[in-house]
């Protein structure tokens, strides 16, 4: 099963440019207006590994097939995305399908390239995106946990197994923290449960400053 990274961020921060550089294509259109990307662009990249040649030599392999990683260029998020603003619903749905997030932050000054917030502040931009993801997770969990609590009270085994992780995730979100904080030292079974909750903030994040 391949590993998929979603490239996210506010509009006009360089997501499509990064996607094109990583995939060595010009598949993603980059332009100076919000939501230049609507449908996500997807590209695959081979992961360099010098050990493969050594293994191939020892095993006398006829072909070397490196593992591949998929990058998905996702439409820009704006404030209010958790409530459907901009392309919010589509944006959030696309993020749910990835294994990790590459969050692009704009650090460059350019009067010819508009910023949706009207200022350059990468820390505030990161907080905007993180907040929208947490709000979407919070709404989703608050809706689902009611049913799981009822089922757990009735001794439903699945609900009793899942509920502690849901409660822990909800507590983090209510404290303004992403659920990926639960990944530190998590047991394999708990990791499986957390992944099954399909929370946006449970994905590991790599920040790219442009």
MDAnalysis code that builds the backbone (N, CA, C; Angstrom):
import MDAnalysis as mda
import numpy as np

u = mda.Universe.empty(630, n_residues=210, atom_resindex=np.repeat(np.arange(210), 3), trajectory=True)
u.add_TopologyAttr("name", ["N", "CA", "C"] * 210)
u.add_TopologyAttr("resid", np.arange(1, 211))
u.add_TopologyAttr("resname", ["UNK", "UNK", "UNK", "UNK", "UNK", "UNK", "UNK", "UNK", "UNK", "UNK", "UNK", "UNK", "UNK", "UNK", "UNK", "UNK", "UNK", "UNK", "UNK", "UNK", "UNK", "UNK", "UNK", "UNK", "UNK", "UNK", "UNK", "UNK", "UNK", "UNK", "UNK", "UNK", "UNK", "UNK", "UNK", "UNK", "UNK", "UNK", "UNK", "UNK", "UNK", "UNK", "UNK", "UNK", "UNK", "UNK", "UNK", "UNK", "UNK", "UNK", "UNK", "UNK", "UNK", "UNK", "UNK", "UNK", "UNK", "UNK", "UNK", "UNK", "UNK", "UNK", "UNK", "UNK", "UNK", "UNK", "UNK", "UNK", "UNK", "UNK", "UNK", "UNK", "UNK", "UNK", "UNK", "UNK", "UNK", "UNK", "UNK", "UNK", "UNK", "UNK", "UNK", "UNK", "UNK", "UNK", "UNK", "UNK", "UNK", "UNK", "UNK", "UNK", "UNK", "UNK", "UNK", "UNK", "UNK", "UNK", "UNK", "UNK", "UNK", "UNK", "UNK", "UNK", "UNK", "UNK", "UNK", "UNK", "UNK", "UNK", "UNK", "UNK", "UNK", "UNK", "UNK", "UNK", "UNK", "UNK", "UNK", "UNK", "UNK", "UNK", "UNK", "UNK", "UNK", "UNK", "UNK", "UNK", "UNK", "UNK", "UNK", "UNK", "UNK", "UNK", "UNK", "UNK", "UNK", "UNK", "UNK", "UNK", "UNK", "UNK", "UNK", "UNK", "UNK", "UNK", "UNK", "UNK", "UNK", "UNK", "UNK", "UNK", "UNK", "UNK", "UNK", "UNK", "UNK", "UNK", "UNK", "UNK", "UNK", "UNK", "UNK", "UNK", "UNK", "UNK", "UNK", "UNK", "UNK", "UNK", "UNK", "UNK", "UNK", "UNK", "UNK", "UNK", "UNK", "UNK", "UNK", "UNK", "UNK", "UNK", "UNK", "UNK", "UNK", "UNK", "UNK", "UNK", "UNK", "UNK", "UNK", "UNK", "UNK", "UNK", "UNK", "UNK", "UNK", "UNK", "UNK", "UNK", "UNK", "UNK", "UNK", "UNK", "UNK", "UNK", "UNK", "UNK", "UNK", "UNK"])
u.atoms.positions = np.array([
    [0.855, -1.198, 0.000],
    [0.000, 0.000, 0.000],
    [0.883, 1.237, 0.000],
    [0.648, 2.181, -0.921],
    [1.484, 3.366, -1.044],
    [1.239, 4.373, 0.060],
    [2.211, 5.259, 0.218],
    [2.118, 6.324, 1.220],
    [1.750, 7.610, 0.496],
    [0.747, 8.310, 1.013],
    [0.230, 9.500, 0.328],
    [0.375, 10.735, 1.211],
    [1.019, 11.778, 0.660],
    [1.191, 13.053, 1.361],
    [0.328, 14.118, 0.702],
    [-0.454, 14.813, 1.485],
    [-1.255, 15.907, 0.971],
    [-0.560, 17.235, 1.185],
    [-0.428, 18.036, 0.131],
    [0.196, 19.359, 0.218],
    [-0.911, 20.377, 0.460],
    [-0.884, 21.027, 1.636],
    [-1.966, 21.929, 2.020],
    [-1.421, 23.306, 2.399],
    [-2.334, 24.244, 2.590],
    [-1.966, 25.602, 2.983],
    [-3.012, 26.584, 2.490],
    [-2.833, 27.850, 2.831],
    [-3.726, 28.890, 2.329],
    [-3.522, 29.064, 0.826],
    [-4.429, 29.749, 0.130],
    [-4.222, 30.030, -1.294],
    [-2.976, 30.891, -1.519],
    [-2.339, 30.719, -2.657],
    [-1.204, 31.553, -3.094],
    [0.017, 31.475, -2.179],
    [0.277, 30.295, -1.616],
    [1.477, 30.152, -0.775],
    [2.569, 29.343, -1.464],
    [2.238, 28.705, -2.609],
    [3.240, 27.945, -3.344],
    [3.032, 26.443, -3.325],
    [1.826, 25.991, -3.032],
    [1.560, 24.549, -2.971],
    [1.773, 23.874, -4.319],
    [1.194, 24.442, -5.370],
    [1.312, 23.837, -6.698],
    [2.741, 23.907, -7.215],
    [3.444, 24.986, -6.883],
    [4.851, 25.108, -7.279],
    [5.677, 24.015, -6.615],
    [5.433, 23.765, -5.334],
    [6.138, 22.694, -4.629],
    [5.789, 21.335, -5.223],
    [4.517, 21.130, -5.525],
    [4.087, 19.872, -6.136],
    [4.819, 19.628, -7.452],
    [4.877, 20.656, -8.293],
    [5.559, 20.517, -9.582],
    [7.043, 20.226, -9.409],
    [7.666, 20.844, -8.397],
    [9.093, 20.617, -8.151],
    [9.339, 19.192, -7.656],
    [8.493, 18.714, -6.771],
    [8.666, 17.368, -6.220],
    [8.432, 16.287, -7.266],
    [7.422, 16.488, -8.099],
    [7.065, 15.473, -9.088],
    [7.759, 15.696, -10.430],
    [8.507, 16.811, -10.531],
    [9.241, 17.159, -11.758],
    [8.309, 17.212, -12.967],
    [7.167, 17.834, -12.753],
    [6.194, 18.015, -13.830],
    [5.676, 19.440, -13.770],
    [4.807, 19.758, -14.702],
    [4.084, 21.031, -14.651],
    [2.595, 20.725, -14.634],
    [2.253, 19.607, -13.972],
    [0.867, 19.137, -13.971],
    [-0.062, 20.065, -13.216],
    [0.474, 20.721, -12.180],
    [-0.363, 21.605, -11.369],
    [-0.208, 23.042, -11.837],
    [-1.318, 23.694, -12.147],
    [-1.282, 25.084, -12.575],
    [-1.009, 25.985, -11.382],
    [-0.043, 26.894, -11.531],
    [0.261, 27.872, -10.482],
    [-0.076, 29.254, -11.025],
    [-0.970, 29.971, -10.331],
    [-1.388, 31.291, -10.804],
    [-1.687, 32.192, -9.620],
    [-1.696, 33.513, -9.887],
    [-1.862, 34.496, -8.820],
    [-3.334, 34.808, -8.566],
    [-4.093, 33.793, -8.158],
    [-5.458, 34.024, -7.694],
    [-5.872, 32.821, -6.843],
    [-6.735, 33.046, -5.860],
    [-7.142, 31.960, -4.972],
    [-7.871, 30.850, -5.716],
    [-7.706, 29.617, -5.229],
    [-8.375, 28.437, -5.754],
    [-8.030, 28.168, -7.214],
    [-6.770, 28.470, -7.560],
    [-6.276, 28.073, -8.878],
    [-6.389, 26.549, -9.010],
    [-6.125, 25.853, -7.903],
    [-6.314, 24.404, -7.851],
    [-7.687, 24.117, -7.262],
    [-8.499, 23.378, -7.996],
    [-9.815, 22.976, -7.494],
    [-9.826, 21.459, -7.291],
    [-9.651, 20.728, -8.386],
    [-9.505, 19.280, -8.260],
    [-8.054, 18.973, -7.881],
    [-7.817, 18.071, -6.924],
    [-6.444, 17.784, -6.502],
    [-5.615, 17.156, -7.609],
    [-4.351, 17.575, -7.707],
    [-3.396, 16.965, -8.624],
    [-2.616, 15.901, -7.864],
    [-2.346, 14.773, -8.507],
    [-1.627, 13.681, -7.863],
    [-0.432, 13.266, -8.708],
    [0.697, 13.058, -8.046],
    [1.902, 12.604, -8.734],
    [2.698, 11.668, -7.841],
    [3.444, 10.761, -8.458],
    [4.242, 9.798, -7.702],
    [5.724, 10.069, -7.888],
    [6.489, 9.809, -6.828],
    [7.935, 10.017, -6.850],
    [8.609, 8.781, -6.269],
    [9.650, 8.304, -6.939],
    [10.422, 7.176, -6.417],
    [11.264, 7.643, -5.234],
    [11.338, 6.838, -4.198],
    [12.122, 7.178, -3.007],
    [13.533, 6.633, -3.174],
    [14.558, 7.499, -3.253],
    [15.936, 7.029, -3.433],
    [16.377, 6.165, -2.251],
    [17.007, 5.050, -2.543],
    [17.514, 4.167, -1.488],
    [18.730, 3.413, -2.023],
    [19.948, 3.827, -1.656],
    [21.162, 3.184, -2.168],
    [21.277, 1.718, -1.761],
    [20.540, 1.297, -0.771],
    [20.604, -0.098, -0.328],
    [20.009, -1.050, -1.355],
    [19.109, -0.541, -2.196],
    [18.447, -1.405, -3.166],
    [19.439, -2.034, -4.139],
    [20.413, -1.257, -4.598],
    [21.396, -1.779, -5.543],
    [22.220, -2.889, -4.905],
    [22.586, -2.704, -3.635],
    [23.363, -3.730, -2.933],
    [22.552, -5.012, -2.771],
    [21.280, -4.847, -2.417],
    [20.408, -6.014, -2.257],
    [20.203, -6.717, -3.593],
    [20.041, -5.919, -4.659],
    [19.844, -6.489, -5.990],
    [21.069, -7.275, -6.437],
    [22.252, -6.760, -6.095],
    [23.495, -7.446, -6.457],
    [23.608, -8.778, -5.728],
    [23.302, -8.753, -4.442],
    [23.372, -9.982, -3.644],
    [22.343, -11.003, -4.122],
    [21.133, -10.531, -4.383],
    [20.054, -11.426, -4.792],
    [20.000, -11.682, -6.281],
    [20.887, -11.030, -7.048],
    [20.938, -11.168, -8.502],
    [19.583, -10.845, -9.144],
    [19.002, -9.766, -8.683],
    [17.707, -9.344, -9.210],
    [17.860, -8.744, -10.602],
    [16.902, -9.007, -11.461],
    [16.934, -8.460, -12.810],
    [16.389, -7.034, -12.859],
    [15.596, -6.678, -11.876],
    [14.955, -5.365, -11.886],
    [14.907, -4.793, -10.478],
    [15.091, -3.478, -10.385],
    [14.992, -2.784, -9.107],
    [13.765, -1.875, -9.150],
    [12.855, -2.079, -8.231],
    [11.640, -1.264, -8.172],
    [11.609, -0.558, -6.825],
    [11.963, 0.726, -6.791],
    [11.957, 1.454, -5.513],
    [10.537, 1.719, -5.034],
    [10.405, 1.902, -3.734],
    [9.100, 2.288, -3.206],
    [8.755, 3.688, -3.695],
    [7.486, 3.988, -3.762],
    [7.054, 5.273, -4.303],
    [6.157, 5.987, -3.301],
    [6.223, 7.287, -3.341],
    [5.384, 8.109, -2.476],
    [4.514, 9.007, -3.355],
    [3.261, 9.128, -2.999],
    [2.332, 9.963, -3.764],
    [2.187, 11.326, -3.099],
    [2.198, 12.369, -3.910],
    [1.935, 13.722, -3.427],
    [0.623, 14.205, -4.040],
    [-0.203, 14.825, -3.211],
    [-1.490, 15.343, -3.673],
    [-1.532, 16.842, -3.426],
    [-1.683, 17.607, -4.494],
    [-1.788, 19.071, -4.411],
    [-3.254, 19.415, -4.169],
    [-3.566, 19.835, -2.935],
    [-4.950, 20.047, -2.516],
    [-5.306, 21.534, -2.577],
    [-6.543, 21.826, -2.928],
    [-7.007, 23.220, -3.030],
    [-6.739, 23.987, -1.743],
    [-6.497, 25.291, -1.873],
    [-6.189, 26.132, -0.724],
    [-7.341, 26.237, 0.263],
    [-6.981, 26.281, 1.541],
    [-7.967, 26.435, 2.608],
    [-8.071, 27.898, 3.006],
    [-9.263, 28.327, 3.403],
    [-9.450, 29.687, 3.912],
    [-10.135, 29.626, 5.274],
    [-10.077, 30.731, 5.993],
    [-10.751, 30.813, 7.283],
    [-12.247, 30.504, 7.111],
    [-12.766, 29.635, 7.949],
    [-14.165, 29.226, 7.843],
    [-14.366, 27.950, 7.047],
    [-13.274, 27.286, 6.656],
    [-13.385, 26.064, 5.854],
    [-14.158, 24.974, 6.580],
    [-14.027, 24.928, 7.910],
    [-14.744, 23.907, 8.683],
    [-16.256, 24.083, 8.591],
    [-16.689, 25.279, 8.180],
    [-18.114, 25.563, 7.992],
    [-18.491, 25.605, 6.518],
    [-17.542, 25.196, 5.653],
    [-17.832, 25.125, 4.229],
    [-17.402, 26.325, 3.420],
    [-16.714, 27.303, 4.043],
    [-16.267, 28.486, 3.296],
    [-15.246, 28.085, 2.229],
    [-15.228, 28.863, 1.124],
    [-14.303, 28.567, 0.036],
    [-14.611, 27.191, -0.531],
    [-13.576, 26.364, -0.641],
    [-13.755, 24.979, -1.063],
    [-13.627, 24.065, 0.148],
    [-14.092, 24.565, 1.301],
    [-13.862, 23.900, 2.578],
    [-14.228, 22.437, 2.630],
    [-15.445, 22.082, 2.231],
    [-15.886, 20.692, 2.330],
    [-15.030, 19.763, 1.481],
    [-14.712, 20.211, 0.269],
    [-13.886, 19.405, -0.620],
    [-12.472, 19.297, -0.070],
    [-11.948, 20.414, 0.443],
    [-10.607, 20.442, 1.025],
    [-10.499, 19.425, 2.151],
    [-11.451, 19.442, 3.072],
    [-11.411, 18.550, 4.226],
    [-11.551, 17.098, 3.800],
    [-12.387, 16.829, 2.818],
    [-12.557, 15.458, 2.333],
    [-11.268, 14.935, 1.716],
    [-10.557, 15.788, 0.986],
    [-9.303, 15.367, 0.362],
    [-8.231, 15.076, 1.402],
    [-8.197, 15.850, 2.484],
    [-7.198, 15.628, 3.532],
    [-7.434, 14.294, 4.233],
    [-8.677, 13.900, 4.380],
    [-8.976, 12.638, 5.067],
    [-8.369, 11.443, 4.342],
    [-8.062, 11.595, 3.068],
    [-7.580, 10.473, 2.268],
    [-6.063, 10.313, 2.302],
    [-5.331, 11.225, 2.952],
    [-3.871, 11.157, 2.935],
    [-3.338, 10.563, 4.235],
    [-2.046, 10.181, 4.205],
    [-1.389, 9.596, 5.376],
    [-0.590, 10.627, 6.155],
    [-0.158, 11.681, 5.491],
    [0.626, 12.738, 6.135],
    [0.346, 14.052, 5.419],
    [0.642, 15.153, 6.103],
    [0.374, 16.485, 5.562],
    [1.673, 17.254, 5.388],
    [1.850, 17.839, 4.210],
    [2.935, 18.792, 3.962],
    [2.284, 20.172, 3.945],
    [2.541, 20.964, 4.971],
    [1.879, 22.265, 5.135],
    [2.816, 23.371, 4.657],
    [2.448, 24.017, 3.555],
    [3.273, 25.078, 2.966],
    [2.894, 26.421, 3.578],
    [3.908, 27.139, 4.067],
    [3.704, 28.453, 4.683],
    [4.411, 29.515, 3.858],
    [3.719, 30.585, 3.561],
    [4.318, 31.669, 2.773],
    [5.158, 32.572, 3.668],
    [6.431, 32.711, 3.313],
    [7.346, 33.592, 4.048],
    [7.882, 34.714, 3.165],
    [7.588, 34.672, 1.869],
    [8.151, 35.653, 0.935],
    [7.237, 36.866, 0.773],
    [7.855, 38.001, 0.517],
    [7.134, 39.249, 0.237],
    [7.068, 39.460, -1.272],
    [5.888, 39.705, -1.792],
    [5.727, 39.992, -3.219],
    [4.390, 40.701, -3.408],
    [4.454, 41.989, -3.729],
    [3.230, 42.778, -3.886],
    [2.373, 42.307, -5.053],
    [2.987, 41.568, -5.987],
    [2.250, 41.105, -7.157],
    [1.492, 39.806, -6.894],
    [1.760, 39.178, -5.752],
    [1.076, 37.927, -5.411],
    [0.236, 38.169, -4.164],
    [-1.064, 38.127, -4.321],
    [-1.966, 38.470, -3.221],
    [-1.951, 37.419, -2.114],
    [-2.185, 37.874, -0.904],
    [-2.340, 36.988, 0.247],
    [-3.774, 37.140, 0.743],
    [-4.457, 36.027, 0.972],
    [-5.881, 36.093, 1.322],
    [-6.143, 36.841, 2.629],
    [-5.140, 36.911, 3.504],
    [-5.302, 37.627, 4.773],
    [-4.736, 39.044, 4.710],
    [-4.118, 39.401, 3.572],
    [-3.606, 40.755, 3.397],
    [-2.322, 41.053, 4.135],
    [-1.633, 40.035, 4.646],
    [-0.350, 40.240, 5.326],
    [0.460, 38.948, 5.299],
    [1.771, 39.064, 5.481],
    [2.641, 37.894, 5.517],
    [2.934, 37.555, 6.975],
    [2.386, 36.450, 7.443],
    [2.575, 36.002, 8.823],
    [2.440, 34.478, 8.844],
    [3.545, 33.760, 8.603],
    [3.468, 32.298, 8.507],
    [2.957, 31.619, 9.770],
    [3.265, 32.183, 10.938],
    [2.777, 31.586, 12.185],
    [1.252, 31.672, 12.259],
    [0.715, 32.846, 11.925],
    [-0.742, 33.019, 11.922],
    [-1.396, 32.135, 10.862],
    [-0.740, 31.995, 9.709],
    [-1.276, 31.134, 8.650],
    [-1.363, 29.685, 9.122],
    [-0.296, 29.230, 9.796],
    [-0.281, 27.857, 10.311],
    [-1.411, 27.653, 11.310],
    [-1.623, 28.652, 12.153],
    [-2.687, 28.565, 13.160],
    [-4.069, 28.559, 12.512],
    [-4.223, 29.312, 11.419],
    [-5.510, 29.347, 10.718],
    [-5.883, 27.971, 10.192],
    [-4.939, 27.339, 9.508],
    [-5.203, 26.010, 8.946],
    [-5.426, 24.993, 10.060],
    [-4.551, 25.011, 11.069],
    [-4.676, 24.069, 12.184],
    [-6.022, 24.227, 12.892],
    [-6.442, 25.465, 13.092],
    [-7.712, 25.721, 13.770],
    [-8.888, 25.161, 12.986],
    [-8.875, 25.353, 11.668],
    [-9.970, 24.844, 10.849],
    [-10.031, 23.319, 10.899],
    [-8.872, 22.669, 10.891],
    [-8.843, 21.208, 10.968],
    [-9.341, 20.730, 12.328],
    [-8.929, 21.423, 13.395],
    [-9.377, 21.040, 14.740],
    [-10.881, 21.247, 14.902],
    [-11.403, 22.336, 14.363],
    [-12.845, 22.588, 14.456],
    [-13.645, 21.518, 13.720],
    [-13.145, 21.102, 12.561],
    [-13.822, 20.047, 11.803],
    [-13.791, 18.732, 12.573],
    [-12.637, 18.406, 13.180],
    [-12.527, 17.186, 13.984],
    [-13.432, 17.251, 15.207],
    [-13.464, 18.414, 15.846],
    [-14.272, 18.586, 17.055],
    [-15.751, 18.359, 16.754],
    [-16.215, 18.954, 15.675],
    [-17.620, 18.784, 15.279],
    [-17.926, 17.319, 14.978],
    [-17.002, 16.662, 14.266],
    [-17.188, 15.260, 13.908],
    [-17.223, 14.363, 15.142],
    [-16.271, 14.580, 16.061],
    [-16.199, 13.745, 17.261],
    [-17.387, 13.967, 18.187],
    [-17.761, 15.217, 18.386],
    [-18.887, 15.513, 19.279],
    [-20.164, 14.859, 18.775],
    [-20.294, 14.770, 17.486],
    [-21.483, 14.148, 16.904],
    [-21.453, 12.623, 17.087],
    [-20.275, 12.027, 16.867],
    [-20.174, 10.568, 16.917],
    [-20.101, 10.010, 18.331],
    [-19.494, 10.763, 19.245],
    [-19.224, 10.215, 20.572],
    [-20.505, 9.980, 21.366],
    [-21.550, 10.724, 21.079],
    [-22.830, 10.538, 21.772],
    [-23.340, 9.119, 21.554],
    [-23.295, 8.676, 20.308],
    [-23.765, 7.330, 19.980],
    [-22.870, 6.267, 20.598],
    [-21.548, 6.505, 20.575],
    [-20.618, 5.523, 21.138],
    [-20.785, 5.402, 22.654],
    [-21.084, 6.498, 23.325],
    [-21.318, 6.445, 24.774],
    [-22.559, 5.616, 25.087],
    [-23.596, 5.774, 24.282],
    [-24.814, 4.986, 24.480],
    [-24.530, 3.502, 24.257],
    [-23.780, 3.206, 23.209],
    [-23.459, 1.810, 22.911],
    [-22.578, 1.203, 23.990],
    [-21.605, 1.985, 24.482],
    [-20.718, 1.492, 25.538],
    [-21.496, 1.226, 26.821],
    [-22.472, 2.078, 27.119],
    [-23.306, 1.877, 28.306],
    [-24.104, 0.580, 28.203],
    [-24.386, 0.168, 26.971],
    [-25.088, -1.091, 26.732],
    [-24.153, -2.262, 26.571],
    [-22.873, -2.075, 26.927],
    [-21.849, -3.130, 26.903],
    [-21.477, -3.587, 25.491],
    [-21.640, -2.709, 24.518],
    [-21.188, -3.013, 23.159],
    [-19.657, -3.061, 23.159],
    [-19.090, -4.211, 22.764],
    [-17.640, -4.409, 22.881],
    [-16.845, -3.442, 21.997],
    [-17.308, -3.226, 20.776],
    [-16.589, -2.314, 19.876],
    [-16.577, -0.897, 20.445],
    [-17.727, -0.449, 20.899],
    [-17.821, 0.901, 21.455],
    [-16.969, 1.041, 22.707],
    [-16.942, 0.021, 23.546],
    [-16.144, 0.064, 24.767],
    [-14.654, 0.124, 24.456],
    [-14.238, -0.491, 23.332],
    [-12.825, -0.470, 22.942],
    [-12.432, 0.870, 22.331],
    [-13.347, 1.466, 21.577],
    [-13.041, 2.701, 20.844],
    [-13.233, 3.951, 21.703],
    [-14.187, 3.922, 22.610],
    [-14.568, 5.118, 23.363],
    [-13.416, 5.791, 24.116],
    [-12.516, 5.050, 24.793],
    [-11.415, 5.732, 25.493],
    [-10.553, 6.591, 24.572],
    [-10.297, 6.116, 23.348],
    [-9.511, 6.901, 22.401],
    [-10.308, 8.105, 21.918],
    [-11.601, 7.937, 21.723],
    [-12.441, 9.062, 21.320],
    [-12.463, 10.126, 22.414],
    [-12.568, 9.690, 23.663],
    [-12.584, 10.631, 24.788],
    [-11.256, 11.383, 24.880],
    [-10.148, 10.659, 24.688],
    [-8.825, 11.292, 24.752],
    [-8.655, 12.309, 23.628],
    [-9.119, 11.946, 22.423],
    [-9.025, 12.856, 21.280],
    [-9.892, 14.090, 21.503],
    [-11.095, 13.889, 22.020],
    [-12.007, 15.005, 22.269],
    [-11.435, 15.958, 23.316],
    [-10.818, 15.405, 24.356],
    [-10.219, 16.235, 25.401],
    [-9.107, 17.116, 24.833],
    [-8.288, 16.544, 23.951],
    [-7.221, 17.326, 23.317],
    [-7.794, 18.453, 22.469],
    [-8.777, 18.131, 21.648],
    [-9.368, 19.132, 20.757],
    [-10.025, 20.257, 21.544],
    [-10.697, 19.911, 22.623],
    [-11.338, 20.934, 23.450],
    [-10.310, 21.830, 24.127],
    [-9.078, 21.321, 24.287],
    [-7.987, 22.110, 24.859],
    [-7.223, 22.879, 23.785],
    [-7.693, 22.776, 22.519],
    [-7.048, 23.494, 21.425],
    [-5.785, 22.834, 20.921],
    [-5.713, 21.498, 21.027],
    [-4.526, 20.768, 20.585],
    [-4.921, 19.717, 19.554],
    [-4.067, 19.487, 18.539],
    [-4.372, 18.490, 17.513],
    [-4.257, 17.073, 18.061],
    [-4.992, 16.153, 17.484],
    [-5.009, 14.779, 17.988],
    [-3.741, 13.999, 17.657],
    [-2.868, 14.521, 16.805],
    [-1.602, 13.824, 16.552],
    [-0.724, 13.783, 17.799],
    [-1.031, 14.604, 18.800],
    [-0.295, 14.536, 20.063],
    [-0.466, 13.168, 20.717],
    [-1.517, 12.449, 20.351],
    [-1.748, 11.115, 20.900],
    [-0.792, 10.079, 20.322],
    [-0.097, 10.421, 19.232],
    [0.780, 9.461, 18.562],
    [2.031, 9.150, 19.372],
    [2.412, 10.025, 20.297],
    [3.634, 9.822, 21.076],
    [3.493, 8.614, 21.995],
    [4.264, 7.558, 21.703],
    [4.260, 6.366, 22.543],
    [2.975, 5.571, 22.500],
    [2.195, 5.733, 21.448],
    [0.902, 5.051, 21.359],
    [1.089, 3.556, 21.105],
    [0.258, 2.731, 21.724],
    [0.294, 1.288, 21.519],
    [-0.282, 0.953, 20.142],
    [0.184, -0.144, 19.516],
    [-0.296, -0.502, 18.170],
    [-1.816, -0.593, 18.066],
    [-2.466, -1.172, 19.066],
    [-3.919, -1.311, 19.015],
    [-4.607, 0.053, 19.094],
    [-4.067, 0.930, 19.946],
    [-4.632, 2.276, 20.055],
    [-4.408, 3.069, 18.769],
    [-3.260, 2.838, 18.117],
    [-2.987, 3.507, 16.844],
    [-4.011, 3.088, 15.803],
    [-4.330, 1.811, 15.782],
    [-5.326, 1.316, 14.827],
    [-6.682, 1.991, 15.072],
    [-7.038, 2.140, 16.350],
    [-8.309, 2.781, 16.691],
    [-8.299, 4.251, 16.286],
    [-7.184, 4.940, 16.579],
    [-7.076, 6.361, 16.230],
    [-7.176, 6.557, 14.725],
    [-6.494, 5.713, 13.960],
    [-6.555, 5.819, 12.505],
    [-7.968, 5.552, 12.001],
    [-8.681, 4.656, 12.689],
    [-10.048, 4.345, 12.299],
    [-11.009, 5.501, 12.515],
    [-10.655, 6.418, 13.419],
    [-11.497, 7.597, 13.650],
    [-11.405, 8.589, 12.498],
    [-10.346, 8.466, 11.683],
    [-10.187, 9.285, 10.470],
    [-10.239, 10.779, 10.779],
    [-9.466, 11.189, 11.791],
    [-9.439, 12.597, 12.190],
    [-8.393, 13.358, 11.387],
    [-8.725, 14.568, 10.985],
    [-7.828, 15.383, 10.161],
    [-6.538, 15.722, 10.887],
    [-6.623, 15.992, 12.193],
    [-5.442, 16.434, 12.940],
    [-4.610, 15.279, 13.468],
    [-4.978, 14.037, 13.126],
    [-4.174, 12.897, 13.566],
    [-3.007, 12.626, 12.623],
    [-3.017, 13.270, 11.440],
    [-1.934, 13.055, 10.476],
    [-0.657, 13.758, 10.931],
    [0.501, 13.112, 10.776],
    [1.759, 13.829, 11.026],
    [1.916, 14.970, 10.030],
    [2.578, 16.057, 10.450],
    [2.693, 17.264, 9.622],
    [4.154, 17.651, 9.433],
    [4.515, 17.970, 8.188],
    [5.817, 18.545, 7.862],
    [5.566, 19.957, 7.353],
    [6.171, 20.951, 7.998],
    [6.000, 22.345, 7.572],
    [7.091, 22.718, 6.568],
    [6.684, 23.309, 5.459],
    [7.613, 23.776, 4.429],
    [7.465, 25.287, 4.320],
    [8.537, 26.020, 4.625],
    [8.507, 27.487, 4.563],
    [8.974, 27.948, 3.194],
    [8.118, 28.666, 2.507],
    [8.427, 29.119, 1.151],
    [8.751, 30.613, 1.168],
])
